[in-house]
Amino acid sequence: MERKVIVMANMRLQKHVIEVVENQLKLGEPKCTTETYNEFIKLGHPKEEAKKLIAGEVLKEIYEVMKNNDVFNEDRYSKNLSDLLKEWGGKKIKWEDS
């Protein structure tokens, strides 16, 4: 199954979710965020693009938490980031909003 890049049409929402990514990077928690971000950068993705890609996975995790009245699941989030990196790590991405 091919993964799709999540494009956030709501720019205010995108700004806030990217802030979550930036906070995760600043704090170094969860580590999978920093590891994925660094790998995207190493593969040649621009910083903002790497943050947008990770933000899509943050949004998915927020959805799962809300839908299931659950707590943040770092294992699920880490797996999603790993899958994201496998799918998009070496690819050029054409953003609909760019």
Order of alpha helices (4+ residues) and beta strands (2+ residues): alpha-alpha-alpha-alpha
